[in-house]
């Protein structure tokens, strides 16, 4: 059975949680490999909404192993609150395992994140102010506190002192903040350690054993390719690598462990926070998409910027991740539009046309979308369960995407419920025979 990486192919918020939840039903383990509680996955099951931030989406399936990998940064209070909320709703969380090597978000990370954004003023990046960036910065500077440190009081205290020393000047405005008291902080985090100890493990070894036994492992990414710190719209990006290659590092497995890479994209495009967005809309259509699609952040509640589907950025994401499949979510949101626009190229400030995603930020920031118009459809597609149920214009729209990306569409979301999906023939072939040859969405 394969290892399948699920990654966002846009600027995050694509509906990865729903796709992971669906695949987890057929798989054996789900591994979250990067990001922190700046991400949020919303899953709707039998009309009930579940919001997850750190715990892998597979937790809602009894008997599945769910892993928070070493590439994730963890706010232990948020994780414990999330665990308690799931237990209160009768969800079995005994299958959760946390990498001993994952790094911890500390109180000073939260303070520095908020202060840093405030100092930027109009140049703010648009972070969630959850301490993610400062935590990853400490990891790179070798000043990080790891999950395993929660189990040794002496080491924990020494590492906190070492981490705070170079931040003394930056933290001076917060010197009276009780959360920065060394004794209180140490005791608080030791308590977290006691609460989480049963879940802490050598997760790299665990994942390898599951794969070696021939079981299916889902590697779950957060955010999206266009927010990648190396390949995204820097500096308006996250502080980790949401691309498929990071699944190996963030889970502790080798590249050969991953057989399939499924990208997830909405049928249109959204973005949260600042940064370039060539296909962004600023009219009534933008508000219509936002309202109909419920485009408000799972973690922050912020309204998302909306626009037509950007195939230039999507082709770039397909290349970065070597996508073997594409899942299209929220196709139902486009129902009711007589005509649909799709961004197929960019036009630069001086009139040059770009079929490929510009590498230079100056070009990208001044690029505008060149749109291709396609027929829309008015039918409600929420009850469609096969490609043949869809209006012809909706099938043509999916074919148009597939032809431009040269990646097969394997799954189509037609509503918020987990049952509101269409598995294409290519999708079923993937799960039955990993890396099998694919047929176009309309075939069969």
URPENOR-V726746 format. One record per backbone hydrogen bond with DSSP energy under -0.5 kcal/mol. CO is the residue of the C=O (numbers start at 1). NH is the residue of the N-H. E is the energy in kcal/mol with one decimal. If there is no record, write none. Layout:
# URPENOR-V726746
CO;NH;E
CO;NH;E
This chain:
# URPENOR-V726746
2;4;-0.6
2;217;-1.3
3;5;-0.5
3;259;-2.4
3;260;-2.0
4;219;-3.2
5;7;-0.6
5;262;-3.0
6;221;-2.3
7;264;-1.9
8;225;-2.1
10;226;-2.1
15;19;-1.6
16;20;-3.0
17;21;-2.5
18;22;-2.1
19;23;-2.4
20;24;-2.7
21;25;-1.0
23;26;-1.2
23;27;-1.2
28;65;-1.9
29;218;-3.0
30;32;-0.5
30;67;-3.1
31;33;-0.5
31;220;-3.5
32;69;-2.8
35;73;-2.3
36;39;-1.5
40;42;-0.5
41;52;-2.9
43;45;-0.6
43;50;-3.1
44;418;-1.8
45;48;-2.1
48;45;-2.8
50;43;-2.8
50;52;-0.5
52;41;-3.2
56;59;-1.9
57;60;-1.2
58;61;-2.2
60;62;-0.6
61;64;-1.6
64;66;-0.5
65;30;-2.4
66;97;-3.0
67;32;-3.0
67;69;-0.8
68;99;-2.7
69;72;-1.6
71;35;-0.6
72;103;-0.9
74;76;-0.9
74;105;-2.9
75;79;-2.3
76;80;-2.6
77;81;-2.5
78;82;-2.3
79;83;-2.4
80;84;-2.6
81;85;-2.2
82;86;-2.0
83;87;-2.5
84;88;-2.2
85;89;-0.8
86;89;-0.6
86;91;-2.5
87;90;-2.0
91;93;-0.6
93;96;-1.7
95;66;-2.0
97;68;-2.7
98;201;-2.6
99;102;-1.2
100;148;-2.2
102;147;-2.6
103;74;-3.0
104;106;-0.5
106;109;-1.0
106;110;-1.3
107;111;-1.8
108;112;-2.4
109;113;-2.2
110;114;-1.9
111;115;-2.3
112;116;-2.5
113;117;-2.0
114;118;-2.2
115;119;-2.0
116;120;-1.1
117;121;-0.7
118;121;-0.8
120;123;-2.5
121;124;-1.5
125;274;-0.8
131;135;-1.6
132;136;-2.5
133;137;-2.5
134;138;-2.1
135;139;-2.0
136;140;-2.3
137;141;-1.9
138;143;-3.2
138;144;-0.8
139;142;-1.1
145;104;-3.3
146;149;-1.3
146;150;-0.5
147;150;-1.7
148;151;-1.6
149;152;-1.5
152;156;-2.6
153;157;-2.4
154;158;-2.0
155;159;-2.6
156;160;-2.1
157;161;-2.1
158;162;-2.3
159;163;-2.2
160;164;-2.1
161;165;-1.7
162;166;-0.7
164;167;-1.1
165;168;-1.5
167;171;-2.6
168;172;-0.5
169;172;-1.0
171;174;-2.1
172;175;-1.7
174;177;-2.4
177;180;-1.9
178;181;-1.3
181;185;-3.0
182;186;-2.5
183;187;-2.4
184;188;-2.5
185;189;-2.4
186;190;-2.2
187;191;-2.0
188;192;-1.8
189;193;-2.0
190;194;-2.0
191;195;-1.9
192;196;-1.9
193;197;-1.6
196;199;-2.4
196;200;-0.8
197;200;-1.0
199;98;-2.9
201;100;-1.7
201;203;-1.5
202;206;-1.9
203;207;-2.8
204;208;-2.1
205;209;-2.3
206;210;-1.9
207;211;-2.5
208;212;-3.0
209;213;-1.2
210;215;-1.9
211;214;-1.9
216;28;-2.5
216;29;-1.4
217;4;-2.6
217;219;-0.5
218;31;-3.4
218;220;-0.7
219;6;-3.2
219;221;-0.6
220;33;-1.7
224;227;-2.1
225;228;-1.6
226;233;-2.1
227;238;-2.6
228;232;-2.5
232;234;-2.3
233;236;-1.8
235;237;-2.1
240;229;-1.8
240;242;-0.7
243;246;-1.5
244;247;-1.8
244;248;-0.5
245;248;-0.8
245;249;-0.8
246;250;-3.3
247;251;-1.1
248;252;-1.6
248;253;-1.9
250;71;-2.0
254;257;-2.1
255;258;-1.6
257;259;-0.6
260;5;-2.7
261;263;-0.6
261;324;-2.6
261;325;-1.5
262;7;-2.5
263;327;-3.0
264;9;-2.6
265;329;-2.5
269;307;-2.1
270;11;-0.6
271;305;-3.1
277;280;-2.0
278;369;-1.2
279;308;-1.3
283;287;-1.4
284;288;-2.4
285;289;-2.6
286;290;-2.4
287;291;-2.7
288;292;-2.5
289;293;-2.6
290;294;-0.6
290;295;-2.6
291;294;-0.7
294;296;-2.1
295;304;-2.5
297;301;-1.2
302;297;-2.8
305;271;-1.8
306;281;-2.9
307;269;-2.6
309;311;-0.8
309;343;-2.9
310;314;-1.7
311;315;-2.2
312;316;-1.7
313;317;-2.3
314;318;-2.2
315;319;-2.0
316;320;-2.5
317;321;-2.0
318;322;-0.7
318;323;-1.8
319;322;-0.5
325;263;-2.6
326;328;-0.5
326;410;-2.2
326;411;-0.9
327;265;-2.7
327;329;-0.6
328;413;-3.3
329;267;-1.7
330;333;-1.0
331;334;-1.3
332;335;-1.4
334;337;-1.6
336;338;-0.5
337;377;-0.8
338;376;-3.2
340;374;-3.3
341;309;-0.6
342;344;-0.7
342;372;-3.0
343;311;-2.4
345;370;-3.3
346;354;-2.9
347;368;-2.2
348;351;-1.9
352;348;-3.7
353;355;-0.5
354;346;-2.6
360;364;-2.1
361;365;-2.7
362;366;-0.7
363;366;-0.8
364;367;-1.3
368;347;-2.6
369;371;-0.6
370;344;-2.3
370;345;-1.1
372;342;-2.0
374;340;-3.0
377;336;-3.2
377;337;-0.5
379;381;-0.5
381;384;-1.7
386;389;-1.3
386;390;-0.7
387;390;-0.9
391;394;-0.6
391;395;-1.9
392;396;-2.6
393;397;-1.8
394;398;-1.9
395;399;-2.5
396;400;-2.3
397;401;-1.9
398;402;-2.5
399;403;-2.7
400;404;-1.7
401;405;-1.9
402;406;-2.4
402;407;-0.9
408;326;-2.2
408;410;-0.6
410;424;-2.0
411;328;-2.5
412;422;-2.5
413;331;-2.2
413;332;-0.5
416;44;-0.6
417;420;-1.4
419;421;-1.8
420;414;-2.5
420;415;-0.6
422;412;-2.2
422;424;-0.6
424;428;-2.0
425;429;-2.1
426;430;-1.8
427;431;-1.6
428;432;-1.8
429;433;-2.9
433;436;-1.6
440;443;-1.6
